[in-house]
Amino acid sequence: MATPRSVAFYTLGCKLNYSETSSIGRLFEEAGYSEVGFKDGADIYVINTCSVTDFADKKCRQIVRRALKYSPDAKVVVVGCYAQLKPEEIADIEGVDLVLGAAEKFRILDFVEELSKAPGKGLVRAGEVKEANRFVNAFSFGDRTRSFLKVQDGCDYKCTFCTIPLARGRSRSDTVENVVANARRIADMGVKEIVLTGVNIGDFGNGTAVIEGKRVKKEALFIDLIQALDEVEGIDRFRISSIEPNLCTDEVIEFVAQSQRFVPHFHMPLQSGNNKQLREMRRRYKRELYAERVAKIKALMPHCCIGVDVIVGFPGETEEDFLETYHFLNEMDISYLHVFTYSERPNTPAYERDDHVDMGERRRRNKMLSILSEKKRRHFYEQYLGTSREVLFEQSKEEGKMSGFTDNYIRVELPLQEDMLNTLAPVRLSRINDAGLVISQLAAPAALPE
């Protein structure tokens, strides 16, 4: 049987998954495979999964069916968090040929040769998550505007709702030297913005990690990493994807405030604005610390965009608890919310509780916070109408348009100018359209704020 030579990818979940999919794609490319579009009919489909919610699990099944619709004889490989947590369940999905766990996914080519031997049921190659103890660097490339650069993996936190430690293992991270080298490689590819990604990137450098087969004692922390990256030539912007509030230290905030390359944008998960819930979630802070972090950021960077993750319907969340979270968020100077409806995840402490919130009530609370998020985002955007800010332009999904983000994460849209793509230029922010984008015009460089 001839070795198949085309491969297509589909990524579910977070920015970290996108960085890893891209690196797996380069492994295939180096082995002589050509990457094709998902709808173009590949010989091998690789589906990189998430398992944060039940929806992600169901989505995996849908993608398998779609892949076989486009290429009925294709081999389907499933990797990612869902693959580590429920490998046998995935192997039973009709059409799945190979399931790889967290420790195996970057050796995917070693296992692809076994596909021809699969007797109808998917092969499972997923060891215990403790075997995922090496840091494997990864970064995305394909969108020339930005790259997701993995700097950390795994998590040592024990949040009662979360399966990530079960899916990705203990916290481990790259070295500062390796991250800087990867950033320079990305710069050489013409990319203008790097988004730092990981499971818990603020934990960068703590403890030990296995890198390239050797156990390494870390001495540099997250602040040391971002200080080193700030010196990398060729990258105009660095963005911190998400950082825990207890790890978003004054030192980190103060550094970003004076940096020329790290943009004024923080995304900090809150999960609940109620201390009882935070304690039961085993979060490592109280709401008072979160409020202090927001106040510190806004004192140094009034223009900074602050995004917040929040979970509604965690077991035991009463109406009073939820309203405390709602009012806490409403009163804080934040810019937008990512609202998650709590979903039961087997093998987590929260799953074992007997005080689960009715699903209809969870959805109602999600809707309330989603409406609040839109109000917060619009209010944040409105503060900058009539001003000029620098935007990194990219192709819009809408024909004849280009879009992009300001440094402080305001999404803008302009008529397409091909020569402006992947460039930075000042724009004047004019008005907000029905889709929530800011309609803008190109402005003179002198119009930029100091």
C-alpha angles and dihedrals in degrees: 000000000000117000111254112245106196128072135182130193137210121188127201125188135006138014089258089063090051092053091050094046089054092051092048087051090056089053089057092045091053089051092056101263122136118223115228134182119276092247094045097081113255131198090228129028119198115197115193107202140205126203105190092117139016088252090065091054092051091045090059090060091049093051092051090054092048093050092054090047090060095040114014094186096047124122113238122211121188122199136160137066097323089050091055095045100043109015097152091048090054092045088059092058108108110252098022111126104174136021119194126192131217094276094045106043096087089053090056095130090058089060101039090079089063093061094089089058096055108120096212100289120085119265113239120213103169119130127187114302091241086072088067091083101125125089110231113191119227141170135177125242130174100080099074091201098067142004130206107225118197113219102160139022138191128019138245094196118108104212107173095228099046133095097181095103088052091049102039107022132220124352114274134157145190125258121263089243094055093046091050090048090052091048089055091049089052091049090053088057090061098253115152102194133041122197112202110224140184140119094270106001095174086066089064112143100011117134121344135311139189112243120179091345096309126104108234128196108220122224101168122079132201093276089055090051096052092044089055093046091052087069095055110116120220098035112099097188139028118190126192106224099204135336132187112248092234089056096043091091129187087252092057093046093047091049094051090048092061098033121113094205107032106082126226097257128111127179110195123176113229100168093184137016090208119089093211090057093044090054092049090047088052092234114167099235144040127241090257091064091049091053090049091054092051091047092050092050093048093046091057098031112025088175094054120125114228120194123192134203114211133175122212125200099026108168112283095017105146125198088258091052091050094048090051088056091045094052092043091055093042092055097046124090096243129140109217144347135229101209119200124189108222112251126189113255117192117236093030124112092237090058091062094057121107098210100078117161119244110263093232089055091049090054092049091053091047090054092050092052092043089056089048089051092055090049091050093048093048092048090050092049093046091059089067101043109123092026131099127239135168117261132195105220127220137167112282122224086233114083115251093017138100125199139184147155131266117229088265093051103259109152113226135184131205137165110282119270107176094204091057096060114115091011132111119233137156117257133187111234108226115168144337117252128212091268091058095252122131112241108220147174129218111264135200115267090242089065093071117109118251 
